[in-house]
Amino acid sequence: MCRLGLARLDGDTVHLEHDSFVPKGDTGRMLGFLGNNVGDHLQAAVANVLSDAPAHLEQAVFADGLSPASLDAFRQLMRTQWKLLLDATVPALQKLIDADRAAGRPQDQRVRVGLYTYSDVTAPPHEDDDTAQAPVRQRKAAQKPTET
């Protein structure tokens, strides 16, 4: 992140220079980010479904019955939560990278952490739609392999 100008080191402290990085106007790079993010998310979900013990954190919360005003408030909450997560993970990851380098450990692993929200107008429920049964719930991909 320092190499890309997204963060800077100040002793043992990492400071974010920007809240986000989007290569606007560079369709190739934007599609590359899209493919990498969606691909890693899908890989995590599939690996969890196929394994006896889920190896990846891959969970979601679903809610319906929101007004447009409530959805706007929720979007702001998610932006705040992302900032908190980002502020905690970037320095922690940098410390781990530095510790691995100093210890001479192989640095052949990668991680991607993401948060997304998606909203749309509520579709009329179908008879076999289990999302209509509970307004808010959390699920693990491995528990419901047919849902994404």
Z-matrix of the N, CA and C atoms (Angstrom, degrees):
N
C 1 1.440
C 2 1.529 1 110.90
N 3 1.325 2 115.83 1 -34.00
C 4 1.469 3 118.81 2 177.19
C 5 1.524 4 110.00 3 -64.35
N 6 1.336 5 116.22 4 -41.57
C 7 1.460 6 121.24 5 -179.55
C 8 1.525 7 111.50 6 -60.09
N 9 1.330 8 117.01 7 -33.97
C 10 1.464 9 121.59 8 -179.26
C 11 1.526 10 112.94 9 -86.70
N 12 1.355 11 116.51 10 -1.76
C 13 1.456 12 120.15 11 -179.48
C 14 1.515 13 113.41 12 77.48
N 15 1.340 14 117.12 13 15.19
C 16 1.453 15 120.86 14 179.77
C 17 1.515 16 112.10 15 -87.69
N 18 1.338 17 116.55 16 -19.52
C 19 1.462 18 121.57 17 -179.25
C 20 1.517 19 108.12 18 -147.18
N 21 1.334 20 115.75 19 162.77
C 22 1.458 21 120.83 20 174.28
C 23 1.513 22 108.57 21 -138.16
N 24 1.318 23 115.23 22 148.33
C 25 1.456 24 121.64 23 177.84
C 26 1.519 25 109.47 24 -93.34
N 27 1.316 26 115.72 25 137.84
C 28 1.458 27 122.87 26 174.82
C 29 1.526 28 105.62 27 -132.26
N 30 1.333 29 116.59 28 87.49
C 31 1.461 30 120.48 29 -172.85
C 32 1.509 31 109.37 30 68.80
N 33 1.324 32 116.61 31 -120.20
C 34 1.469 33 121.66 32 178.36
C 35 1.526 34 112.56 33 -94.99
N 36 1.309 35 116.59 34 6.56
C 37 1.458 36 120.89 35 -175.62
C 38 1.528 37 110.18 36 -108.40
N 39 1.324 38 115.15 37 135.77
C 40 1.462 39 121.75 38 175.80
C 41 1.525 40 107.77 39 -103.13
N 42 1.317 41 116.62 40 128.55
C 43 1.460 42 122.36 41 178.35
C 44 1.530 43 108.69 42 -113.25
N 45 1.332 44 115.97 43 129.98
C 46 1.456 45 120.15 44 175.77
C 47 1.518 46 109.32 45 -75.98
N 48 1.310 47 116.25 46 133.43
C 49 1.457 48 121.58 47 177.96
C 50 1.526 49 111.33 48 -91.73
N 51 1.313 50 117.15 49 -23.79
C 52 1.466 51 122.57 50 179.34
C 53 1.520 52 107.72 51 -142.04
N 54 1.332 53 116.74 52 149.69
C 55 1.457 54 120.66 53 177.01
C 56 1.521 55 112.17 54 -73.54
N 57 1.320 56 117.24 55 -24.74
C 58 1.454 57 120.36 56 -178.65
C 59 1.524 58 109.61 57 -156.33
N 60 1.318 59 114.63 58 167.05
C 61 1.454 60 120.80 59 177.71
C 62 1.513 61 108.21 60 -135.94
N 63 1.308 62 116.06 61 115.46
C 64 1.457 63 121.94 62 176.46
C 65 1.519 64 106.80 63 -130.98
N 66 1.332 65 117.85 64 119.91
C 67 1.469 66 120.14 65 -179.66
C 68 1.529 67 111.35 66 -76.39
N 69 1.327 68 116.37 67 69.42
C 70 1.473 69 120.96 68 -177.30
C 71 1.522 70 110.09 69 -58.03
N 72 1.313 71 114.86 70 139.11
C 73 1.446 72 120.70 71 178.67
C 74 1.521 73 113.88 72 82.97
N 75 1.323 74 116.97 73 -4.79
C 76 1.461 75 121.74 74 179.77
C 77 1.526 76 107.98 75 -114.01
N 78 1.319 77 115.51 76 81.98
C 79 1.460 78 121.70 77 -174.30
C 80 1.519 79 112.20 78 -56.05
N 81 1.315 80 117.62 79 -40.97
C 82 1.461 81 120.45 80 -179.98
C 83 1.517 82 112.22 81 -59.58
N 84 1.332 83 116.95 82 -46.75
C 85 1.474 84 120.08 83 179.38
C 86 1.524 85 111.30 84 -68.75
N 87 1.340 86 117.07 85 -38.08
C 88 1.467 87 119.94 86 178.57
C 89 1.518 88 110.41 87 -62.95
N 90 1.332 89 117.63 88 -42.67
C 91 1.463 90 120.59 89 177.75
C 92 1.524 91 110.63 90 -67.43
N 93 1.325 92 117.12 91 -33.57
C 94 1.458 93 120.42 92 175.74
C 95 1.524 94 111.61 93 -62.86
N 96 1.356 95 117.26 94 -45.89
C 97 1.462 96 121.27 95 176.40
C 98 1.526 97 110.40 96 -60.65
N 99 1.321 98 116.13 97 -44.38
C 100 1.462 99 120.62 98 179.46
C 101 1.523 100 110.73 99 -58.24
N 102 1.312 101 116.30 100 -50.64
C 103 1.461 102 120.21 101 -179.26
C 104 1.520 103 112.56 102 -61.62
N 105 1.336 104 117.01 103 -42.42
C 106 1.467 105 120.23 104 179.88
C 107 1.528 106 111.45 105 -65.60
N 108 1.331 107 116.94 106 -44.47
C 109 1.470 108 119.67 107 -179.13
C 110 1.522 109 111.86 108 -65.94
N 111 1.313 110 116.78 109 -50.17
C 112 1.462 111 120.32 110 -179.33
C 113 1.531 112 110.11 111 -65.76
N 114 1.315 113 116.71 112 -39.66
C 115 1.464 114 120.13 113 179.63
C 116 1.513 115 112.16 114 -62.39
N 117 1.341 116 117.72 115 -45.83
C 118 1.461 117 120.06 116 178.69
C 119 1.523 118 111.44 117 -65.15
N 120 1.328 119 116.87 118 -39.92
C 121 1.467 120 120.29 119 178.59
C 122 1.533 121 110.09 120 -61.82
N 123 1.313 122 116.28 121 -46.91
C 124 1.460 123 120.46 122 179.65
C 125 1.530 124 111.29 123 -64.77
N 126 1.329 125 117.46 124 -40.67
C 127 1.472 126 120.75 125 177.61
C 128 1.524 127 110.59 126 -59.56
N 129 1.349 128 116.93 127 -43.13
C 130 1.465 129 120.71 128 178.99
C 131 1.527 130 110.92 129 -61.80
N 132 1.312 131 116.95 130 -46.31
C 133 1.465 132 120.87 131 -178.46
C 134 1.523 133 111.20 132 -64.03
N 135 1.319 134 117.10 133 -46.25
C 136 1.468 135 120.90 134 -179.73
C 137 1.521 136 111.20 135 -64.44
N 138 1.330 137 117.08 136 -44.71
C 139 1.469 138 120.34 137 179.06
C 140 1.526 139 110.67 138 -59.80
N 141 1.316 140 117.40 139 -40.28
C 142 1.466 141 120.61 140 178.92
C 143 1.523 142 111.92 141 -65.27
N 144 1.317 143 116.47 142 -40.97
C 145 1.462 144 120.41 143 -179.69
C 146 1.532 145 110.32 144 -66.12
N 147 1.313 146 117.00 145 -38.11
C 148 1.458 147 120.56 146 -175.83
C 149 1.527 148 114.73 147 -84.20
N 150 1.321 149 118.14 148 -11.84
C 151 1.463 150 119.82 149 -177.57
C 152 1.523 151 110.90 150 -102.27
N 153 1.337 152 115.07 151 159.12
C 154 1.460 153 120.13 152 177.81
C 155 1.517 154 111.71 153 -70.83
N 156 1.322 155 117.45 154 -36.34
C 157 1.457 156 122.72 155 178.91
C 158 1.528 157 107.84 156 -125.06
N 159 1.334 158 117.97 157 116.36
C 160 1.464 159 119.66 158 -178.62
C 161 1.529 160 112.31 159 -54.72
N 162 1.319 161 115.47 160 129.21
C 163 1.464 162 121.22 161 -178.27
C 164 1.528 163 112.00 162 -94.04
N 165 1.318 164 117.48 163 -15.15
C 166 1.463 165 121.01 164 -173.26
C 167 1.522 166 110.07 165 -124.31
N 168 1.313 167 115.47 166 144.64
C 169 1.457 168 120.41 167 172.49
C 170 1.520 169 107.15 168 -76.32
N 171 1.310 170 116.47 169 119.98
C 172 1.463 171 121.66 170 -178.73
C 173 1.512 172 106.21 171 -153.82
N 174 1.314 173 116.23 172 93.56
C 175 1.452 174 121.55 173 -176.67
C 176 1.522 175 109.68 174 -134.70
N 177 1.312 176 115.80 175 163.99
C 178 1.454 177 119.84 176 178.90
C 179 1.525 178 109.34 177 -148.86
N 180 1.313 179 115.91 178 157.02
C 181 1.457 180 123.44 179 173.36
C 182 1.525 181 106.64 180 -119.44
N 183 1.321 182 116.27 181 136.74
C 184 1.457 183 121.28 182 179.30
C 185 1.521 184 108.83 183 -120.06
N 186 1.305 185 117.33 184 135.94
C 187 1.466 186 121.39 185 175.08
C 188 1.513 187 109.14 186 -144.01
N 189 1.331 188 115.50 187 143.71
C 190 1.456 189 119.59 188 171.73
C 191 1.517 190 107.92 189 -132.50
N 192 1.306 191 116.91 190 177.34
C 193 1.454 192 121.43 191 -178.74
C 194 1.521 193 113.29 192 83.74
N 195 1.328 194 117.07 193 23.74
C 196 1.469 195 121.24 194 -179.88
C 197 1.525 196 110.41 195 -95.47
N 198 1.308 197 116.31 196 149.85
C 199 1.459 198 121.79 197 172.30
C 200 1.525 199 108.07 198 -87.90
N 201 1.335 200 118.25 199 163.78
C 202 1.466 201 119.64 200 174.79
C 203 1.538 202 112.20 201 -57.35
N 204 1.322 203 118.62 202 -37.78
C 205 1.470 204 121.13 203 179.22
C 206 1.527 205 110.69 204 -65.75
N 207 1.325 206 116.74 205 -41.58
C 208 1.468 207 120.15 206 178.22
C 209 1.522 208 110.37 207 -65.77
N 210 1.313 209 116.98 208 -38.56
C 211 1.456 210 120.37 209 178.54
C 212 1.525 211 110.72 210 -64.01
N 213 1.325 212 118.10 211 -40.24
C 214 1.471 213 121.08 212 176.19
C 215 1.527 214 110.45 213 -61.34
N 216 1.331 215 117.58 214 -43.37
C 217 1.463 216 121.13 215 178.75
C 218 1.522 217 110.48 216 -63.57
N 219 1.323 218 116.82 217 -39.61
C 220 1.461 219 120.45 218 179.26
C 221 1.526 220 111.28 219 -66.97
N 222 1.312 221 116.91 220 -39.72
C 223 1.468 222 120.06 221 177.46
C 224 1.528 223 110.87 222 -59.10
N 225 1.328 224 116.93 223 -41.92
C 226 1.460 225 119.98 224 178.00
C 227 1.526 226 110.80 225 -64.84
N 228 1.313 227 117.45 226 -39.69
C 229 1.465 228 121.15 227 176.24
C 230 1.527 229 110.50 228 -59.44
N 231 1.314 230 117.41 229 -42.67
C 232 1.465 231 120.57 230 -179.63
C 233 1.524 232 111.55 231 -66.91
N 234 1.329 233 117.75 232 -37.48
C 235 1.467 234 119.96 233 176.04
C 236 1.525 235 110.50 234 -62.78
N 237 1.321 236 116.23 235 -40.82
C 238 1.467 237 120.93 236 177.71
C 239 1.521 238 110.47 237 -64.47
N 240 1.314 239 117.51 238 -44.03
C 241 1.466 240 121.00 239 179.95
C 242 1.529 241 111.07 240 -64.99
N 243 1.329 242 117.38 241 -38.36
C 244 1.464 243 119.90 242 177.30
C 245 1.520 244 110.37 243 -62.37
N 246 1.324 245 117.06 244 -43.37
C 247 1.467 246 120.57 245 179.59
C 248 1.524 247 110.53 246 -60.83
N 249 1.326 248 117.69 247 -42.71
C 250 1.464 249 121.14 248 177.62
C 251 1.531 250 111.16 249 -62.47
N 252 1.333 251 116.16 250 -43.69
C 253 1.462 252 120.18 251 179.18
C 254 1.524 253 110.78 252 -64.47
N 255 1.296 254 116.72 253 -43.67
C 256 1.458 255 121.94 254 179.55
C 257 1.528 256 111.00 255 -62.15
N 258 1.323 257 115.96 256 -45.85
C 259 1.464 258 120.44 257 -179.55
C 260 1.530 259 112.15 258 -63.15
N 261 1.312 260 117.86 259 -28.45
C 262 1.469 261 121.31 260 178.82
C 263 1.522 262 112.04 261 -85.06
N 264 1.331 263 117.77 262 -38.60
C 265 1.465 264 119.48 263 -172.45
C 266 1.516 265 114.34 264 -82.01
N 267 1.314 266 118.81 265 -35.94
C 268 1.464 267 119.66 266 -176.62
C 269 1.527 268 111.60 267 -61.29
N 270 1.334 269 119.22 268 -50.50
C 271 1.473 270 117.90 269 178.28
C 272 1.526 271 112.50 270 -65.21
N 273 1.324 272 117.32 271 -36.46
C 274 1.469 273 120.12 272 179.30
C 275 1.528 274 110.91 273 -64.03
N 276 1.320 275 116.89 274 -43.45
C 277 1.461 276 120.23 275 178.15
C 278 1.521 277 111.43 276 -64.20
N 279 1.323 278 116.91 277 -41.41
C 280 1.466 279 119.56 278 179.59
C 281 1.525 280 110.89 279 -63.08
N 282 1.316 281 117.60 280 -41.17
C 283 1.471 282 120.87 281 177.71
C 284 1.522 283 111.16 282 -62.61
N 285 1.317 284 116.95 283 -40.94
C 286 1.469 285 120.68 284 178.67
C 287 1.529 286 110.86 285 -65.28
N 288 1.320 287 116.86 286 -42.89
C 289 1.464 288 121.47 287 177.71
C 290 1.524 289 110.05 288 -60.78
N 291 1.330 290 116.14 289 -46.66
C 292 1.470 291 120.50 290 179.34
C 293 1.517 292 111.66 291 -62.65
N 294 1.336 293 117.60 292 -41.68
C 295 1.466 294 121.42 293 179.57
C 296 1.527 295 110.87 294 -64.95
N 297 1.317 296 117.54 295 -40.79
C 298 1.465 297 120.86 296 177.49
C 299 1.525 298 110.82 297 -62.93
N 300 1.318 299 115.77 298 -44.34
C 301 1.465 300 120.49 299 179.50
C 302 1.533 301 110.12 300 -61.51
N 303 1.332 302 116.73 301 -47.02
C 304 1.468 303 121.40 302 -178.22
C 305 1.526 304 111.83 303 -64.38
N 306 1.341 305 116.90 304 -33.92
C 307 1.461 306 121.19 305 -179.35
C 308 1.527 307 112.49 306 -84.60
N 309 1.322 308 117.37 307 -5.92
C 310 1.459 309 120.62 308 -179.52
C 311 1.523 310 113.49 309 71.92
N 312 1.335 311 116.92 310 21.63
C 313 1.467 312 120.40 311 179.16
C 314 1.529 313 109.75 312 -77.55
N 315 1.325 314 117.32 313 149.64
C 316 1.472 315 119.49 314 176.46
C 317 1.528 316 109.60 315 -59.14
N 318 1.314 317 116.67 316 135.51
C 319 1.462 318 121.25 317 -179.81
C 320 1.530 319 108.61 318 -111.94
N 321 1.345 320 114.26 319 64.00
C 322 1.460 321 120.79 320 -173.91
C 323 1.531 322 113.07 321 -113.11
N 324 1.332 323 117.57 322 19.35
C 325 1.460 324 121.65 323 -179.61
C 326 1.524 325 109.38 324 -116.63
N 327 1.318 326 116.18 325 152.42
C 328 1.454 327 120.63 326 177.74
C 329 1.524 328 109.05 327 -134.90
N 330 1.300 329 116.18 328 160.69
C 331 1.459 330 121.63 329 177.90
C 332 1.528 331 108.22 330 -143.17
N 333 1.306 332 115.81 331 146.94
C 334 1.467 333 121.49 332 173.74
C 335 1.527 334 106.36 333 -129.31
N 336 1.299 335 116.45 334 129.17
C 337 1.459 336 122.25 335 177.71
C 338 1.515 337 106.65 336 -118.71
N 339 1.303 338 116.76 337 129.13
C 340 1.452 339 119.81 338 -179.55
C 341 1.511 340 111.93 339 -141.77
N 342 1.290 341 115.20 340 162.92
C 343 1.453 342 122.68 341 175.65
C 344 1.518 343 105.28 342 -140.55
N 345 1.299 344 116.70 343 134.63
C 346 1.451 345 118.09 344 177.65
C 347 1.517 346 109.28 345 -138.49
N 348 1.296 347 115.71 346 155.23
C 349 1.453 348 121.74 347 168.59
C 350 1.519 349 106.79 348 -129.23
N 351 1.292 350 115.67 349 150.20
C 352 1.457 351 121.68 350 174.88
C 353 1.512 352 106.21 351 -140.63
N 354 1.313 353 117.00 352 136.65
C 355 1.458 354 120.40 353 177.80
C 356 1.518 355 109.22 354 -137.77
N 357 1.311 356 114.17 355 154.24
C 358 1.452 357 120.93 356 179.72
C 359 1.526 358 107.26 357 -160.10
N 360 1.306 359 117.40 358 170.36
C 361 1.455 360 121.80 359 174.60
C 362 1.522 361 107.95 360 -66.44
N 363 1.323 362 116.13 361 138.90
C 364 1.459 363 121.10 362 -179.33
C 365 1.522 364 110.28 363 -66.82
N 366 1.316 365 115.43 364 128.11
C 367 1.465 366 120.64 365 176.41
C 368 1.526 367 108.61 366 -82.96
N 369 1.309 368 117.49 367 151.60
C 370 1.465 369 119.12 368 176.03
C 371 1.529 370 109.52 369 -59.84
N 372 1.337 371 117.75 370 139.66
C 373 1.468 372 119.49 371 -178.04
C 374 1.527 373 111.80 372 -68.85
N 375 1.320 374 114.45 373 147.19
C 376 1.458 375 121.70 374 173.77
C 377 1.526 376 107.51 375 -100.41
N 378 1.298 377 117.03 376 160.19
C 379 1.462 378 120.87 377 -179.53
C 380 1.525 379 111.96 378 -58.57
N 381 1.323 380 118.18 379 -36.97
C 382 1.467 381 121.34 380 -176.17
C 383 1.531 382 112.64 381 -95.67
N 384 1.319 383 117.94 382 11.70
C 385 1.465 384 122.11 383 -178.24
C 386 1.518 385 109.86 384 -87.24
N 387 1.325 386 117.45 385 107.74
C 388 1.462 387 120.73 386 -178.08
C 389 1.523 388 112.22 387 -77.09
N 390 1.335 389 119.45 388 -8.80
C 391 1.463 390 120.11 389 178.67
C 392 1.525 391 110.79 390 -72.60
N 393 1.333 392 118.56 391 -19.42
C 394 1.457 393 120.67 392 -180.00
C 395 1.527 394 111.66 393 -77.36
N 396 1.334 395 118.34 394 -11.47
C 397 1.461 396 121.54 395 -175.90
C 398 1.522 397 113.22 396 -79.80
N 399 1.314 398 119.35 397 -27.59
C 400 1.459 399 121.60 398 -177.17
C 401 1.520 400 109.04 399 -137.39
N 402 1.340 401 118.11 400 125.67
C 403 1.459 402 119.47 401 -177.10
C 404 1.520 403 113.69 402 -66.70
N 405 1.327 404 119.68 403 -34.60
C 406 1.453 405 122.60 404 178.42
C 407 1.512 406 107.68 405 -138.22
N 408 1.324 407 117.17 406 131.37
C 409 1.452 408 120.16 407 176.18
C 410 1.504 409 109.87 408 -157.16
N 411 1.282 410 114.85 409 157.11
C 412 1.459 411 121.60 410 177.23
C 413 1.513 412 106.23 411 -112.05
N 414 1.321 413 116.21 412 145.36
C 415 1.451 414 119.64 413 179.03
C 416 1.511 415 109.65 414 -141.82
N 417 1.305 416 115.45 415 157.52
C 418 1.447 417 121.92 416 173.91
C 419 1.523 418 106.60 417 -108.73
N 420 1.313 419 116.46 418 138.57
C 421 1.466 420 120.60 419 -177.41
C 422 1.522 421 111.49 420 -55.93
N 423 1.321 422 118.02 421 -38.43
C 424 1.455 423 121.09 422 -177.15
C 425 1.512 424 111.92 423 -67.13
N 426 1.326 425 118.41 424 -22.56
C 427 1.456 426 121.21 425 -179.39
C 428 1.521 427 112.26 426 -82.41
N 429 1.320 428 116.88 427 -27.82
C 430 1.452 429 121.80 428 -178.43
C 431 1.512 430 109.16 429 -133.10
N 432 1.327 431 117.49 430 77.23
C 433 1.467 432 119.14 431 -172.92
C 434 1.512 433 114.86 432 -64.58
N 435 1.320 434 118.58 433 -15.87
C 436 1.458 435 118.82 434 -179.66
C 437 1.511 436 112.43 435 -84.74
N 438 1.357 437 117.77 436 -12.95
C 439 1.460 438 120.41 437 179.08
C 440 1.512 439 110.07 438 -95.28
N 441 1.339 440 116.18 439 152.56
C 442 1.456 441 121.28 440 172.69
C 443 1.491 442 109.22 441 -128.50
